[in-house]
Amino acid sequence: MDTVQPSYYITTPIYYVNAAPHLGTSYTSVLADVQARLRRATGHNVMFLTGTDEHGEKVAEAAAEHGMTPQEWCDSLVPAFKELLQLLDVTNDDFIRTTEPRHAEAVRRLMSTIKDNGYIYKGSYDGWYCVPEETYFTDTQVRHADEERGTEGEHLCPDCGRPLQRVQEESWFFKLSAFQDRLLELYRDNPHFVEPEIRRNEVVSFVEGGLKDLSISRTSFDWGIELPFDDGHVTYVWFDALINYLTAVGYGADEGEFAYRWPAQAHLVGKDIIRFHCVIWPAMLMAAGLPVPEEVFAHGFLTVKNEETGATEKMSKSRGNVVSPATVVDLLGVDGYRYYFMTDVKPGTDGGISWGRMEQVYNTDLANSWGNLVSRTLNMSAKYFDGRTPAMPEGWDTVESPLSQVASGLVDRYLEAMYRFAYDEGAAAVMELVHAANHYIEDMEPWSLAKDPARADELAFVIGSLVEAIRVSAHLLAPLMPTTSAEVLRRLSAGDEVGTRDLKAVCAWGGFAQGAPVTKGDALFPRLVAEGAAQKGDKAKAAKGGK
Ligand code: MSP
């Protein structure tokens, strides 16, 4: 392990294996992948972790419904999660399963440490439990939610509205209430600990409202990790799951690695699970005397626009509007998929997705702007310079042009946005260069310059500037669209720049390979015909048996 470079440790939530992965769950994985690729390209030694959350009642119930043991069920589903990561070009460095022995070891160690430190005690739990959410609720929380909804006496989950289970059993508790002040201090002293701000405010007011101790063990079923100090109890699935972030970086197993990697730089999570990550998790770490992660970034939900009614609906299995990632990949290609979800849904907010909008973004940004620019530039370069990029006069790159102006400071602006997960802003900054280059072609009319031998230098300058604009754009778009960016660089004889570890240096204006062979190649993003997306939508519905 290279420990000279700074470590950048990023995680996704680990996914429940109660059903096959879908567009919503893969959203977090791609968000994390873009950041992981960006950090590798900026000289970080990245550890990107994802995996599966395999214990708990929800998974045990799904297994029973399918007539399998929980372990068989998990083993049968995990390949689908791994295949989806591969399909979407996600470059995770590790894939953790909570049923692995390395994880059980870490859980037992952490639980023992917290207990030794005096923050775990025995008691009995009498309250409500939501199996689909794997979450406890008090009588008061349930009563208030039922009153608000007009479902008095039904005892429905305050979060998801499904029926709750009454749980009365002996349990071990975590003294969460002891951490209220320390947590508030953490949010105050580290304003970026929870991002974006709206989630931070939510977390702060939740903690200000007072914290109750948390039941962390169950006795009524056994699909979980036994407590190291009481073997009749299995660990509460969320306590078990959160610890995966420690397991994967050598907690209790490899001191050197753990010291290098921990604390994590970023946990990416959906907005539905911030209390676990921003309240319980840091408290657990504090209780064990470990540092807390630098940032928890909460993204929003993908929602689907109903093309018939125009209404925006949360994507969910019960509404029958869950879209399979493979269907979208069929339509947009992997890079088109990544670009659409990463830039059209503003990270941090909910995003209404629709087939029509997918087609629009793909055609406007990728087919007509970026793809078209690459194809025109490479064609002209090949045509006017004998299949090559132009050879430029000394110092050409210091001569100002509309493109060098747009490119100036671009990498810094892009990085500033991308580092805070504002991928929409980062991509928009690159698209400014792409648009400027398309306008430059219209303004300079290289085809006219090419007719006049006396203007050969001007022609070289124009085409060289365009080649340089696409080279820089390809590098900056690479975290979002790795395959097409690598292809563009190869077409420019810059294949050796693919996977750069020094994005800033490689993007310095003027760096393209001069007089190098150019490959024209096929269209990177063939335009989608008008009915393409709508038809896909129908096909997707038909495949689900919908109307
Ligand atoms: N197993 C827990 C996480 C444990 S982490 C220590 C879990 N799993 S999950 O499979 O239910 O959800 C995983 C992630 O997918 C969550 O961040 C959740 O927000 C995200 N998504 C699930 N559906 C989603 C959408 N429709 N849209 C965007 N992301 C959503 O929670």
Residues whose N, C-alpha, C, O or C-beta is under 5 A from the ligand:
A	BS01	MSP	P13 I14 Y15 Y16 G24 T25 Y27 D53 A241 L242 V269 G270 K271 D272 I273 G300 F301 L302 M315
